[in-house]
Amino acid sequence: MWYDYRFRAYPDRTGVTAEAERHIDIHRQAYNHTRYEYNVLDIDEDNIGSAYQHQKRLTEWKDEWPVFSEVHSKALQKTVERFYDNLSNLSKKKQNGHKVGWLKWKSSKEYQSMTYSQSGFELKNTSGRTATIWLSKIGGIPIRYHREIPDNATIKEVTLKKETTGEWYVTFGLEVEDATLPEKPDIDGLDVEDCVGIDLGINNYIYTSDGDSVDWLDVSDEYERLRREQRNLSQKEHGSNNWEKQRREVAKVKRRIKRKVEDFQHKLTTWLVKTYDAVLVEDLNIAGMLQSDGNSRNKQDAAWRGFIEMLEYKGDLHGTHVVQVNPAGTTKECAECGVETEKPLWVREHSCPSCGFEVDRDANASYNILSRGLQELGLGQAEVTPVETATAVETDGGRSSSVPASRVVETGSLGVVRKTKSSAMTRRSASRTT
């Protein structure tokens, strides 16, 4: 398993900022030259066409341009590989029907990172809240060591990046042997009560089949500030010192929004994988949703794809099954009888004309997601019994709990979230099979 840890870096404290920037610029030149050779030069196919073949040309580069000998060899190989990774991603988009252009030449503002792979780095002095990452041919860079690298993880890559805000970060690519990860519960022994269906909703960020919901994260103040800073930027002369200073202010606001969303998602996903043995969620086509009519900005702010990816890797880290199910029809289909009913977005309650089952629209979707996920796991589907008409987001009478996003304050905990069952749906067993 592979995942990343990211730390704030301070190259200015050891006076290596200029050297780090120079190394990144050399890697930028190597990237552009790889692009040039791939596009223009008539080179034998045995020497070009893949990252491995192109890396063999690095010796010739160093003989002709000694500047490439001034950076670490493994990092230079990673730069060539970076071009081919971008090329592969572009090809995949084209195969999926997207209109794509060609990989562009990188300016100094567009290329602000480099990666050491396998060697050329060492993590030192990790006993306190600060540590040092030593990079070959650059030197030691202090980092804010706010969390320790797990004992069962091996550092495979180190990426040094200068953000648009002017801040520096170091990202460690960690590899963990699957044998050292917690074992996931045996599927045959799973208790349905320890499984949960997650609907990524409209009124709530998530709604669970246990009747719990978490409100959307409020970033309206940050967006209002972003609009103000962008207006100020538009009034500055492009390229001037004042323009550059204001550009960084805009970048800082964007970074704050991104951090708030990611922090919220980390806490929420950690709570889910620690609370349940199996988390079942929709496999949403986020790119398609953003291209459709509607409020695309809110859909993007939700960062649902990132949320799902977090669930998956944290499921591996904590020994929890995470299953993505087909989302088609989860809102229309009645969780009790299976009859589909068309509903416009403004209709927030599910009312089945066939069996009379009435429940909140998002609650109905979460029950369907739970049932489909259990089928994916080979456990049949959860049997439900409607008891009375209820709106799953109401809090009176203890039917369910709704938590504002601001209450998600502790890693791995939703604080005041209570595991409650909606009276409109009581799961009895997984005995009903398809």
C-alpha positions in Angstrom: 0.0 0.0 0.0 1.2 3.5 -0.8 0.2 6.8 0.8 1.7 10.3 1.5 2.7 12.4 4.5 3.2 16.1 3.9 5.3 18.5 6.1 6.0 22.2 6.0 9.6 22.9 5.1 11.9 25.8 5.9 14.9 25.8 3.5 15.6 29.5 4.3 16.7 28.5 7.9 19.7 26.6 6.5 20.3 29.0 3.6 19.6 26.4 0.9 16.5 28.1 -0.7 18.5 29.5 -3.7 20.1 26.1 -4.3 16.8 24.3 -4.1 15.2 26.7 -6.6 18.2 26.2 -8.9 17.8 22.4 -8.8 14.1 22.7 -9.5 14.9 24.9 -12.5 17.4 22.3 -13.8 14.7 19.6 -13.5 12.4 21.9 -15.4 14.9 22.1 -18.2 15.2 18.3 -18.2 11.4 18.0 -18.4 11.2 20.4 -21.4 14.1 18.7 -23.1 12.4 15.3 -22.7 9.4 16.8 -24.3 11.5 18.3 -27.1 13.2 15.0 -27.9 9.9 13.1 -27.9 8.2 15.5 -30.2 10.9 16.7 -32.6 14.0 14.5 -32.8 14.1 11.6 -35.1 15.6 9.1 -32.6 15.7 5.4 -32.9 12.7 3.7 -31.3 15.1 1.6 -29.1 16.2 4.8 -27.4 12.9 6.7 -26.9 9.2 6.0 -26.5 9.1 5.0 -22.8 10.5 6.4 -19.6 12.9 3.5 -19.2 14.3 3.9 -22.7 14.5 7.7 -22.5 16.3 7.5 -19.2 19.2 5.8 -21.0 19.9 9.1 -22.8 20.7 10.9 -19.6 24.4 9.9 -19.8 24.6 11.6 -23.2 22.8 14.7 -21.8 25.4 15.0 -19.0 28.2 14.8 -21.5 26.7 17.5 -23.7 25.3 19.7 -20.9 27.2 19.3 -17.7 24.5 21.2 -15.8 22.5 18.0 -15.6 25.3 16.4 -13.6 24.7 18.9 -10.9 21.4 17.3 -9.7 20.9 13.8 -8.3 20.8 11.1 -10.9 17.7 9.3 -9.4 15.9 12.6 -9.2 16.7 13.3 -12.9 15.4 9.9 -13.9 12.2 10.7 -12.0 11.8 13.9 -14.0 11.9 12.0 -17.3 9.4 9.6 -15.8 7.2 12.5 -14.9 6.9 13.5 -18.5 5.8 10.0 -19.5 3.3 9.9 -16.6 1.7 13.1 -17.8 1.7 11.7 -21.3 -0.1 8.5 -20.1 -2.7 10.6 -18.2 -3.4 12.6 -21.3 -3.8 9.5 -23.4 -6.3 8.1 -20.9 -8.4 11.2 -21.1 -8.4 11.0 -24.8 -9.6 7.4 -24.7 -12.4 8.4 -22.4 -13.7 10.9 -25.0 -12.2 14.1 -23.7 -10.8 16.7 -26.1 -7.2 17.1 -25.2 -4.3 19.1 -26.6 -0.6 18.3 -26.1 1.8 18.6 -23.2 3.0 22.1 -23.1 6.5 23.6 -22.4 6.9 24.4 -18.7 7.8 27.9 -17.6 9.5 28.5 -14.3 6.2 29.4 -12.6 4.5 26.2 -13.8 7.3 23.8 -12.7 7.9 24.1 -8.9 8.8 20.7 -7.6 11.2 17.8 -7.9 11.2 14.2 -6.6 13.9 12.0 -5.2 13.1 8.3 -5.7 14.7 5.4 -3.8 17.9 7.3 -2.8 19.5 10.7 -2.3 17.5 11.6 0.8 17.6 10.9 4.6 15.3 11.9 7.4 17.3 13.0 10.5 16.7 14.4 14.0 13.1 13.1 14.4 13.0 13.2 18.2 11.1 16.4 18.6 8.6 18.6 16.8 11.2 19.5 14.1 13.3 17.2 11.9 15.6 17.6 9.0 15.4 16.1 5.5 18.8 15.8 3.9 18.7 16.0 0.1 21.7 15.0 -2.0 23.6 18.0 -3.6 21.2 20.5 -1.8 21.7 19.9 2.0 19.6 19.7 5.1 16.1 21.3 5.2 14.3 21.7 8.5 10.7 20.5 8.5 7.8 20.8 10.9 7.6 17.2 12.1 4.0 17.3 13.4 3.5 13.5 13.1 5.9 10.6 13.1 6.4 8.3 10.1 4.8 4.9 11.1 7.2 2.2 12.1 5.8 -0.2 9.4 6.2 2.4 6.6 9.2 2.8 4.3 10.0 6.2 2.7 10.3 5.5 -1.0 10.1 9.0 -2.4 10.6 12.6 -1.3 9.1 15.5 -3.2 10.2 19.1 -2.5 7.7 21.7 -3.7 7.4 25.4 -3.6 3.7 26.4 -3.4 2.2 29.4 -5.2 2.1 31.1 -1.8 5.9 31.0 -1.6 5.8 28.3 1.2 7.8 25.1 0.9 6.6 21.6 1.6 8.1 18.1 1.6 5.9 15.1 0.8 7.0 11.6 1.8 5.8 8.8 -0.4 5.3 5.9 2.1 5.0 2.2 1.3 3.6 -0.2 3.7 3.7 -4.0 3.3 0.2 -5.4 3.2 1.2 -8.0 5.7 1.8 -5.3 8.3 -1.7 -3.8 7.9 -4.6 -4.7 10.2 -6.6 -7.6 8.8 -10.1 -6.7 7.6 -13.0 -8.6 9.2 -13.9 -11.8 7.5 -16.8 -11.1 5.2 -18.7 -14.2 6.3 -18.5 -13.0 9.9 -19.5 -9.5 9.2 -22.4 -8.2 11.3 -24.8 -6.1 9.3 -25.2 -3.8 12.2 -21.5 -2.9 11.8 -22.0 -1.9 8.1 -23.1 1.5 6.9 -24.4 3.0 3.7 -23.3 6.5 2.9 -25.3 8.9 0.7 -23.4 11.9 -0.5 -26.2 14.4 -0.4 -27.4 17.8 -1.2 -28.9 19.1 2.0 -26.2 17.2 4.0 -22.6 16.4 3.1 -23.3 12.8 4.1 -26.3 10.9 5.3 -25.8 7.4 6.8 -28.1 4.4 6.9 -27.9 4.7 10.7 -29.7 8.0 10.6 -26.7 10.2 11.2 -25.9 13.2 9.0 -23.2 15.8 8.8 -23.9 19.2 7.4 -21.9 20.8 4.6 -18.8 22.6 5.6 -19.4 26.4 5.5 -16.7 28.1 3.5 -18.8 31.1 2.5 -16.7 33.6 4.4 -13.5 32.3 2.7 -15.1 32.6 -0.7 -16.2 36.2 0.1 -12.7 37.0 1.0 -11.4 35.3 -2.1 -13.7 37.5 -4.3 -12.3 40.6 -2.5 -8.7 39.6 -3.0 -9.3 38.7 -6.7 -10.9 42.1 -7.3 -7.9 43.8 -5.7 -5.6 41.7 -7.9 -7.5 42.8 -11.1 -6.7 46.4 -10.2 -2.9 45.9 -10.0 -0.6 46.2 -13.0 0.2 42.6 -14.2 3.8 41.6 -13.4 4.4 44.5 -10.9 5.6 44.0 -7.3 2.2 44.9 -6.0 0.6 42.4 -8.4 2.9 39.7 -7.2 2.2 40.5 -3.6 -1.6 40.4 -4.2 -1.3 37.2 -6.2 0.2 35.5 -3.2 -2.7 36.8 -1.1 -5.2 35.2 -3.5 -3.2 31.9 -3.4 -3.3 32.0 0.4 -7.0 32.2 0.5 -7.4 29.4 -2.0 -5.0 27.3 0.1 -7.1 28.0 3.2 -10.2 26.8 1.5 -8.5 23.6 0.3 -7.1 22.9 3.8 -10.4 23.4 5.5 -12.1 20.9 3.1 -9.3 18.3 3.4 -9.2 18.6 7.2 -12.9 18.1 7.4 -12.7 15.1 5.1 -9.8 13.5 7.0 -11.7 13.7 10.3 -14.9 12.4 8.8 -13.4 9.5 7.0 -11.3 8.5 10.0 -14.5 8.4 12.1 -16.3 6.2 9.6 -13.5 3.6 9.2 -13.0 3.4 13.0 -16.7 3.1 13.7 -17.7 0.5 11.1 -16.4 -2.8 9.7 -17.7 -2.0 6.3 -18.4 1.4 4.7 -20.5 1.3 1.5 -20.5 4.4 -0.7 -21.6 5.6 -4.1 -19.2 5.4 -7.1 -19.9 8.8 -8.4 -18.9 10.2 -11.8 -17.6 13.5 -10.4 -16.3 14.7 -13.8 -19.6 14.2 -15.4 -21.5 15.9 -12.6 -19.3 19.0 -12.9 -20.1 19.2 -16.6 -23.8 18.9 -16.1 -26.2 21.8 -15.4 -26.5 23.0 -11.8 -24.2 24.4 -9.1 -20.9 23.0 -10.2 -18.9 25.0 -7.8 -20.7 23.4 -4.8 -20.1 20.0 -6.3 -16.5 20.7 -6.7 -16.2 22.1 -3.1 -17.7 18.9 -1.9 -14.6 17.1 -3.3 -16.5 13.8 -3.2 -13.9 12.0 -5.3 -11.2 13.0 -2.8 -13.5 11.9 0.0 -14.0 8.5 -1.5 -10.3 8.0 -2.1 -9.6 8.9 1.5 -12.1 6.3 2.6 -10.4 3.7 0.5 -6.9 4.1 1.7 -8.0 4.7 5.4 -10.0 1.5 5.1 -6.8 -0.3 4.3 -4.9 1.4 7.2 -7.6 0.6 9.8 -8.8 -2.8 8.5 -12.2 -1.7 7.2 -14.0 -2.8 4.0 -14.8 0.1 1.7 -17.0 -0.8 -1.2 -18.2 1.5 -4.0 -21.6 0.7 -5.5 -23.4 1.8 -8.6 -25.3 5.0 -7.7 -27.9 4.7 -10.5 -31.4 4.8 -9.2 -30.5 4.9 -5.5 -32.7 8.0 -5.0 -35.6 6.8 -7.2 -35.8 3.2 -6.0 -37.9 2.5 -2.9 -35.7 0.8 -0.2 -38.7 -1.3 0.9 -40.3 -2.6 -2.2 -37.9 -1.6 -5.0 -40.4 0.4 -7.1 -38.8 3.4 -8.8 -40.4 6.8 -8.5 -39.2 10.0 -10.4 -38.4 12.9 -8.0 -37.1 16.4 -8.9 -34.3 17.7 -6.7 -36.7 20.0 -4.8 -38.7 17.0 -3.5 -36.8 16.0 -0.3 -39.0 13.2 0.9 -39.4 9.7 -0.6 -43.0 8.6 -0.8 -43.6 5.3 -2.5 -46.9 5.0 -4.4 -46.7 1.2 -4.3 -46.0 0.3 -0.7 -46.6 3.6 1.1 -43.1 3.8 2.5 -42.2 7.4 3.4 -38.8 8.6 4.5 -36.3 11.4 3.8 -35.0 11.3 0.3 -31.3 11.0 1.4 -32.2 8.3 4.0 -33.9 6.2 1.3 -30.7 6.5 -0.9 -28.5 5.5 2.0 -30.6 2.4 2.6 -30.3 1.4 -1.1 -26.6 2.0 -1.0 -26.3 -0.3 2.1 -28.3 -3.0 0.4 -26.2 -2.9 -2.8 -23.0 -2.8 -0.9 -24.0 -5.9 1.1 -24.8 -7.6 -2.2 -21.3 -6.7 -3.4 -19.9 -8.3 -0.3 -22.0 -11.4 -0.8 -24.1 -10.8 2.3 -27.5 -10.4 0.5 -29.2 -7.1 1.4 -30.5 -5.6 4.6 -34.1 -6.3 5.4 -36.1 -3.2 6.5 -39.4 -2.6 8.1 -41.1 0.8 7.8 -42.7 1.7 11.1 -44.0 5.2 10.6 -43.6 8.2 8.4 -40.5 10.1 9.5 -38.1 12.7 8.3 -34.7 11.3 8.9 -33.0 14.7 9.6 -35.3 15.7 12.4 -33.8 15.6 15.8 -36.8 15.6 18.1 -37.7 12.3 19.6 -34.2 10.9 19.2 -35.0 9.5 15.8 -31.7 10.6 14.2 -28.8 13.0 14.7 -27.7 15.8 12.5 -24.3 17.4 13.2 -23.0 20.6 11.7 -19.6 20.4 10.0 -18.1 22.7 12.6 -18.6 20.1 15.2 -16.2 17.7 13.4 -13.4 18.9 15.6 -11.4 15.9 16.6 -9.5 13.5 14.5 -11.3 10.2 14.3 -14.4 11.5 16.1 -17.5 13.4 15.3 -17.8 14.5 18.9 -21.6 14.8 19.4 -22.6 12.3 16.7 -24.7 9.5 18.2 -25.3 6.2 16.6 -29.1 6.1 16.3 -31.6 4.2 14.2 -34.2 6.0 12.2 -37.7 4.8 13.3 -38.7 4.7 9.7 -36.3 1.9 9.1 -35.1 -0.9 11.4 -32.6 -3.3 10.0 -33.3 -6.8 11.2 -31.0 -9.1 9.3 -29.3 -9.8 6.1 -31.3 -12.9 5.4 -33.2 -11.5 2.4 -31.0 -12.3 -0.6 -31.3 -11.5 -4.3 
